[in-house]
Amino acid sequence: MHQTTLALIVFLFPLAYSPGPGNMFFAANGARFGFRATIPANAGYHIATWFVTAAIGFGFLAAIERFPQLFSILKIAGSLYVLWIAWKMLKAGTLQGSEDAKPATFVDGTILLLLNPKAYVIIALMFTQFLRPTGMSNFASVILITTVFTLNNLIAFLIWTLVGDRIASFFRSPESSRKLNLLFGTVLAAVAIWMLVS
């Protein structure tokens, strides 16, 4: 099973560490509010990741296959949610001077995962490749794969969040921080559109 775990990590590396909706969301929040302020949203996202991954591993995907319109609904809802976050960022002023700006919450992180159907596709693909008969029970295999996937994803998001936080440290003046908000707001808007059309 150690070889399977290593192969799984290699498989997940480009998926977890490349720019995507989750990574950009946390990089933008890290830039806007700092690394520490993103911890609740990160916790929400990855607790939801663990439960959704386990549910798919135990057969939740059958519901999406039975009701394919559910995938489309999630796709549209997720795109609109990320677009709304991008709009809030584009409207924000400086990094330190906007009183109505608040960091993403535990609930925001949870919603971001639940409304990201691409995550479901990746999770389902992962199980088709790595859930094979081994010396372990299927139950134990699903739990192991779920945990490895979640922890790998968490490390990637923490790195992206830290990158966002470090980039922001160079943009503390009012003018440069507005430019940073514009940059990350535009990136998130592009991600929302990409989620919708792909």
N, C-alpha and C positions, 0 to 999 in steps of 0.2 A: 504493500500500500504506500510505502515511502516513495517509490518510483512514480506512482500515480499522482501523489501529492505534488511532487516536483514538476511533473508534466503539466498538471493543472495550473501551477503558478506561472510557468512559462507561457501557457496558453492565454492566461488572463492578463499578463503584463502589458501588452500593447492596448488591450481593451480598457484597462484600469487607469493607465498613466497618460494616455493620449487625451487631448482636449475633448470634452464632451459636456453635456448639460450639467451633470453633477459637479465635475471639476471646475467648470467656469463659474457655476453658482457659488462655490465655496471660495474660489480665488477672488471673485468680486467682493464677497462678504468679508474675506480676510483683509482685502485692500481697504474696504470702507470702514470697518469697525475694529480690525485687529484680530489676531489669531484666537485669543482667549474668548472673545465674544461669540465665536462661531461654534464653540463646543456643544451648546444645547442642540443646535440644528444638526451638527454632525452626529450626535447621539441619536436624534430622531431618525435621521436618514438610515443609519446603519443598524439600529434595532429593527426598523421596518425591513431593511434588506435581509436580515437574518430570517425573519418570520416569512416574508414573501418567498425567499429562496427555498426554505424548507417546505412551504406549502406547494410550490411548483414541483419540487422533488418528490413529494408524496401524491401528486396528481392534480394540483390546482389548474395546471395548464389544460386539462381536459375541459374545464368550464369555458375557457377562451376558444378552444377548438369547437365546442358545441355552440357557442354564441359569438361568432366572429365579429359581430357589430360592437361587442364590448371593447375589442382592441381599438377600433376606430374612435370610439367615444373617449377612451383613455388618451389616445394620441392627440386628439383635438384639445381636450381639457388640459393635458400636460403642457402643450404648446402655449395655450392662452395663459396658463399660470406663470410660466417662465417669462412670457412677454410682459405680463403685469409687473413682475419683479424688475425687468429691464426698464420699464416705464418709470417706476419709482426711482431707480438709480439715475436715469437721465434727468429727472426733475430735481434731484438732490443738488445742493450747493457744495460747500466745502466739506472736506472730510471731518472737520471737527465742529463746524458751526451750525449744523442743521438739527434743530431740536426735535423735529417730528420724525427724523430718521431713526430707525431702530434696527438692531441686528436681527437676522433670521432666528426664529424660535425652534424649539423641539418639534412643534406641529408643522412648521414650514418645511423642515427637513423630511418629516414623515410624508407629507403631501407630495413633495418633489419626487420621492421614490415611487409612491403609489401611482402617480400620474405619468410615469415614464415607461411606456410600453416597450421601448427598446431594451430596457433592463430585463423585462420578461423574456424577450427573444434571446438575449445573451445567456440568461440563466437556463432557459430550456435547451439551448444549443450545448451549453456546458454539461448538462446532465446526459444528453444523448451521447456525448463523447467520453464521459468519465464515470458514469454509473454503470459499472459492469459487475458481473458475478465475481466475487473475490472470496477470501477467507472470512470476510466480515459479513454481517447481516446487511440486508438492504437498508434497514433503519439506520444502522451505524454508518453506512456509507453516505447516506443522504445528509446526516448530521455533520460528518467530517467535511464533505464537499461544501456544504452550506457555510460552515465556520471558516474554512480556508478562503472561500470567496469573499465573505464579509470582511475578514481581517485584511486581506490583500487590498480590497476596495478602500477600507478605512485608512490604511497607510498612504495610498495614492491621494486621497482627498486631503489628508493632513499635510502632505507635501505641497499640494497645490494651494492650500489655504496659507501655508507659511510663505510660499512664493508671493502670493498676493499681498500679504502683510509686509514683507520686505520691500516689495516694489513701492508700496504706499509710503514707506518711510522717506522716500526721496521726493514725495509730492505733498508736502505739508503746507505749502503756501496756498492761499485761497485760489489763485488762478490755476496753478498746476493741479490742485486737487479736483477742480471742476473738469479739467481735461481728463483726469484719470476716471472720474465718474462717467464722463462721456464715452471714454474708451470701453470700459467694462459694461456700461449700459448697452452700447452698440453691439458688443460681442454677445451678450445675453440675448438681445433681440435677434441677432443672426442665428443663434442656436435655436431659439424658439421657432423661427421660420424653417430651419433645417429639419427640426423634429416634425413639423407639420407636413412638409412636402416629401420627405424621404420615406 
